[in-house]
Amino acid sequence: MRKLFHPKSLRLVLVLGTSLIALTACGGMGHTPTRGVYMLLDTSGTYTKEIDKAQQIISYLLTRLKPGDSMAVARIDTASFSEKDIIAQTTFADRPSVANQQKRDFVKQIRHFVDTVHPSAYTDITGGVLQGIGWLNEINPDQKIILIFSDLKEDLPKGYVRDVKLKLNGVQVLALNVTKLRSDNVDPHKYLDRVASWKQRVEKTGGKWRVINDLQRLQNILPGD
């Protein structure tokens, strides 16, 4: 004669099975989405005077990023589609003591860059974004973020080709501190068109676009905060 499950045992099996299915559907227990942040710093012309503000943003981001998150800071210069333009990069360790040391080292590298930076002759924003996409795809975090600290005025050397499609599907692109140029005061359409053009370019290729000029609203930069 076959032994039947006791009703209480059967209920326990059903509850455990349902819980395991729920955990599987959620992708595991307690998973915190990782974030990858690639920040581009415009170093062209007079915009280098704004670089101190970028330091403030970087310091804020470092306080918000958690173990498993990654961050890189790169300069926008004459030809930005290059790993040599990455100033600092790291993925934060699980151990708080190690992660804190990584953040101190990161700040030190940024401070050295700010103290020694020289203005670039041209502004290859597209090349910088392309490099950022490649870096994020290699790190492959759950959330991908590109920050552009620039007036968004691209100025390329003769012969440089940047009319390429930016593959930004799933990437959040934030323009920070988009200052107005002297020519924008004469014709405000130039400023508005510059911002609108980048917005269209990002959203056309699947990215999400935002502009944050009020640096008192930095809490809005990172998703999940």
VEXDOPA-384657 format. One record per residue (C-alpha): residue in three letters; x, y, z; chain. Coordinates in pm, whole numbers, plus 50000, padded with zeros to 5 digits. Layout:
! residues N
(atom "ALA",(X,Y,Z),"A");
...
//
This chain:
! residues 225
(atom "MET",(50000,50000,50000),"A");
(atom "ARG",(50143,50344,49902),"A");
(atom "LYS",(50205,50599,50174),"A");
(atom "LEU",(50035,50933,50115),"A");
(atom "PHE",(50179,51271,50209),"A");
(atom "HIS",(50053,51409,50534),"A");
(atom "PRO",(49837,51719,50458),"A");
(atom "LYS",(50075,51947,50653),"A");
(atom "SER",(50380,51812,50467),"A");
(atom "LEU",(50205,51860,50134),"A");
(atom "ARG",(50126,52223,50219),"A");
(atom "LEU",(50490,52282,50315),"A");
(atom "VAL",(50611,52139,49983),"A");
(atom "LEU",(50369,52360,49791),"A");
(atom "VAL",(50475,52672,49981),"A");
(atom "LEU",(50847,52601,49926),"A");
(atom "GLY",(50790,52528,49557),"A");
(atom "THR",(50597,52852,49509),"A");
(atom "SER",(50873,53049,49686),"A");
(atom "LEU",(51145,52896,49467),"A");
(atom "ILE",(50949,52981,49152),"A");
(atom "ALA",(50908,53340,49270),"A");
(atom "LEU",(51279,53371,49343),"A");
(atom "THR",(51368,53229,49003),"A");
(atom "ALA",(51133,53472,48830),"A");
(atom "CYS",(51294,53763,49013),"A");
(atom "GLY",(51643,53654,48906),"A");
(atom "GLY",(51756,53548,49253),"A");
(atom "MET",(51733,53671,49608),"A");
(atom "GLY",(51842,54021,49704),"A");
(atom "HIS",(52001,54120,49373),"A");
(atom "THR",(52084,54491,49363),"A");
(atom "PRO",(52115,54627,49007),"A");
(atom "THR",(52469,54736,48928),"A");
(atom "ARG",(52534,55075,48771),"A");
(atom "GLY",(52799,55182,48524),"A");
(atom "VAL",(52871,55555,48497),"A");
(atom "TYR",(53088,55701,48221),"A");
(atom "MET",(53143,56075,48262),"A");
(atom "LEU",(53285,56294,47987),"A");
(atom "LEU",(53458,56623,48072),"A");
(atom "ASP",(53476,56895,47809),"A");
(atom "THR",(53825,57047,47814),"A");
(atom "SER",(53797,57277,47514),"A");
(atom "GLY",(53859,57650,47520),"A");
(atom "THR",(53711,57850,47804),"A");
(atom "TYR",(53497,57557,47924),"A");
(atom "THR",(53794,57437,48130),"A");
(atom "LYS",(53695,57714,48373),"A");
(atom "GLU",(53392,57500,48462),"A");
(atom "ILE",(53603,57198,48556),"A");
(atom "ASP",(53583,57268,48932),"A");
(atom "LYS",(53208,57205,48911),"A");
(atom "ALA",(53281,56867,48754),"A");
(atom "GLN",(53493,56778,49058),"A");
(atom "GLN",(53191,56845,49281),"A");
(atom "ILE",(52974,56617,49068),"A");
(atom "ILE",(53233,56337,49074),"A");
(atom "SER",(53268,56362,49452),"A");
(atom "TYR",(52890,56338,49488),"A");
(atom "LEU",(52870,56036,49258),"A");
(atom "LEU",(53139,55855,49454),"A");
(atom "THR",(52929,55887,49770),"A");
(atom "ARG",(52631,55729,49594),"A");
(atom "LEU",(52795,55442,49407),"A");
(atom "LYS",(52790,55103,49579),"A");
(atom "PRO",(52985,54775,49569),"A");
(atom "GLY",(52967,54624,49221),"A");
(atom "ASP",(52908,54964,49057),"A");
(atom "SER",(53162,55095,48806),"A");
(atom "MET",(53271,55446,48714),"A");
(atom "ALA",(53502,55606,48460),"A");
(atom "VAL",(53586,55969,48386),"A");
(atom "ALA",(53727,56069,48048),"A");
(atom "ARG",(53816,56394,47880),"A");
(atom "ILE",(53660,56535,47564),"A");
(atom "ASP",(53941,56670,47352),"A");
(atom "THR",(54048,56689,46988),"A");
(atom "ALA",(54006,56314,46928),"A");
(atom "SER",(53812,56147,47209),"A");
(atom "PHE",(53750,55802,47063),"A");
(atom "SER",(54045,55659,47252),"A");
(atom "GLU",(54117,55479,47580),"A");
(atom "LYS",(54402,55723,47644),"A");
(atom "ASP",(54142,55986,47726),"A");
(atom "ILE",(54015,55787,48026),"A");
(atom "ILE",(54142,55968,48335),"A");
(atom "ALA",(54022,55724,48600),"A");
(atom "GLN",(53817,55404,48606),"A");
(atom "THR",(53726,55136,48859),"A");
(atom "THR",(53469,54880,48973),"A");
(atom "PHE",(53403,54907,49343),"A");
(atom "ALA",(53483,54606,49561),"A");
(atom "ASP",(53244,54436,49802),"A");
(atom "ARG",(53462,54509,50105),"A");
(atom "PRO",(53386,54863,50235),"A");
(atom "SER",(53749,54928,50332),"A");
(atom "VAL",(53870,54839,49982),"A");
(atom "ALA",(53591,55038,49813),"A");
(atom "ASN",(53669,55345,50025),"A");
(atom "GLN",(54035,55326,49926),"A");
(atom "GLN",(53931,55295,49559),"A");
(atom "LYS",(53725,55612,49595),"A");
(atom "ARG",(54013,55801,49758),"A");
(atom "ASP",(54244,55695,49475),"A");
(atom "PHE",(53982,55800,49221),"A");
(atom "VAL",(53955,56148,49376),"A");
(atom "LYS",(54334,56180,49375),"A");
(atom "GLN",(54353,56100,49003),"A");
(atom "ILE",(54079,56351,48921),"A");
(atom "ARG",(54242,56621,49133),"A");
(atom "HIS",(54574,56569,48952),"A");
(atom "PHE",(54397,56595,48616),"A");
(atom "VAL",(54216,56916,48713),"A");
(atom "ASP",(54541,57072,48837),"A");
(atom "THR",(54731,56992,48515),"A");
(atom "VAL",(54468,57006,48238),"A");
(atom "HIS",(54532,57218,47929),"A");
(atom "PRO",(54251,57337,47699),"A");
(atom "SER",(54209,57132,47384),"A");
(atom "ALA",(54181,57292,47042),"A");
(atom "TYR",(53875,57094,46933),"A");
(atom "THR",(53575,56918,47089),"A");
(atom "ASP",(53505,56561,46981),"A");
(atom "ILE",(53191,56486,47185),"A");
(atom "THR",(53074,56208,46953),"A");
(atom "GLY",(53405,56024,46982),"A");
(atom "GLY",(53380,56045,47360),"A");
(atom "VAL",(53028,55904,47359),"A");
(atom "LEU",(53137,55620,47130),"A");
(atom "GLN",(53421,55536,47369),"A");
(atom "GLY",(53174,55548,47658),"A");
(atom "ILE",(52937,55306,47486),"A");
(atom "GLY",(53222,55062,47431),"A");
(atom "TRP",(53333,55087,47795),"A");
(atom "LEU",(52981,55031,47928),"A");
(atom "ASN",(52925,54734,47699),"A");
(atom "GLU",(53247,54578,47821),"A");
(atom "ILE",(53161,54633,48189),"A");
(atom "ASN",(52799,54532,48115),"A");
(atom "PRO",(52622,54669,48426),"A");
(atom "ASP",(52246,54646,48475),"A");
(atom "GLN",(52210,55023,48433),"A");
(atom "LYS",(52422,55219,48185),"A");
(atom "ILE",(52471,55593,48227),"A");
(atom "ILE",(52671,55846,48023),"A");
(atom "LEU",(52719,56195,48168),"A");
(atom "ILE",(52830,56474,47934),"A");
(atom "PHE",(52975,56775,48117),"A");
(atom "SER",(52988,57017,47825),"A");
(atom "ASP",(52830,57310,47644),"A");
(atom "LEU",(52748,57051,47370),"A");
(atom "LYS",(52923,57253,47100),"A");
(atom "GLU",(53109,56997,46888),"A");
(atom "ASP",(53408,57123,46689),"A");
(atom "LEU",(53603,56864,46489),"A");
(atom "PRO",(53939,56889,46315),"A");
(atom "LYS",(53936,56874,45939),"A");
(atom "GLY",(53900,56520,45808),"A");
(atom "TYR",(53742,56368,46122),"A");
(atom "VAL",(53423,56172,46048),"A");
(atom "ARG",(53164,56144,46325),"A");
(atom "ASP",(52836,56099,46135),"A");
(atom "VAL",(52793,55753,46287),"A");
(atom "LYS",(52489,55599,46450),"A");
(atom "LEU",(52520,55593,46829),"A");
(atom "LYS",(52393,55260,46963),"A");
(atom "LEU",(52241,55384,47287),"A");
(atom "ASN",(51964,55133,47345),"A");
(atom "GLY",(51914,55105,47721),"A");
(atom "VAL",(52160,55387,47798),"A");
(atom "GLN",(52068,55699,47994),"A");
(atom "VAL",(52249,56009,47868),"A");
(atom "LEU",(52256,56319,48087),"A");
(atom "ALA",(52393,56653,47976),"A");
(atom "LEU",(52527,56850,48274),"A");
(atom "ASN",(52606,57219,48309),"A");
(atom "VAL",(52520,57304,47947),"A");
(atom "THR",(52648,57661,47956),"A");
(atom "LYS",(52553,57922,47699),"A");
(atom "LEU",(52816,58050,47459),"A");
(atom "ARG",(52865,58418,47380),"A");
(atom "SER",(52702,58363,47040),"A");
(atom "ASP",(52398,58212,47214),"A");
(atom "ASN",(52326,58548,47375),"A");
(atom "VAL",(52302,58700,47029),"A");
(atom "ASP",(52088,58416,46891),"A");
(atom "PRO",(51926,58188,47157),"A");
(atom "HIS",(51815,57952,46878),"A");
(atom "LYS",(52173,57824,46856),"A");
(atom "TYR",(52164,57702,47215),"A");
(atom "LEU",(51817,57551,47183),"A");
(atom "ASP",(51905,57381,46854),"A");
(atom "ARG",(52224,57238,47002),"A");
(atom "VAL",(52037,57075,47291),"A");
(atom "ALA",(51750,56958,47067),"A");
(atom "SER",(51993,56805,46816),"A");
(atom "TRP",(52163,56593,47082),"A");
(atom "LYS",(51829,56494,47231),"A");
(atom "GLN",(51708,56370,46893),"A");
(atom "ARG",(52033,56189,46825),"A");
(atom "VAL",(52022,56003,47158),"A");
(atom "GLU",(51653,55913,47153),"A");
(atom "LYS",(51661,55809,46787),"A");
(atom "THR",(51900,55527,46877),"A");
(atom "GLY",(51712,55402,47184),"A");
(atom "GLY",(51871,55613,47458),"A");
(atom "LYS",(51706,55829,47721),"A");
(atom "TRP",(51802,56197,47732),"A");
(atom "ARG",(51797,56450,48016),"A");
(atom "VAL",(51953,56788,48087),"A");
(atom "ILE",(52051,56896,48439),"A");
(atom "ASN",(52185,57249,48461),"A");
(atom "ASP",(52094,57308,48824),"A");
(atom "LEU",(52375,57132,49009),"A");
(atom "GLN",(52167,57148,49328),"A");
(atom "ARG",(51960,56867,49174),"A");
(atom "LEU",(52238,56611,49159),"A");
(atom "GLN",(52024,56360,49347),"A");
(atom "ASN",(51839,56309,49018),"A");
(atom "ILE",(52145,56179,48832),"A");
(atom "LEU",(52155,55816,48938),"A");
(atom "PRO",(51855,55586,48891),"A");
(atom "GLY",(51751,55395,49199),"A");
(atom "ASP",(51862,55664,49449),"A");
//
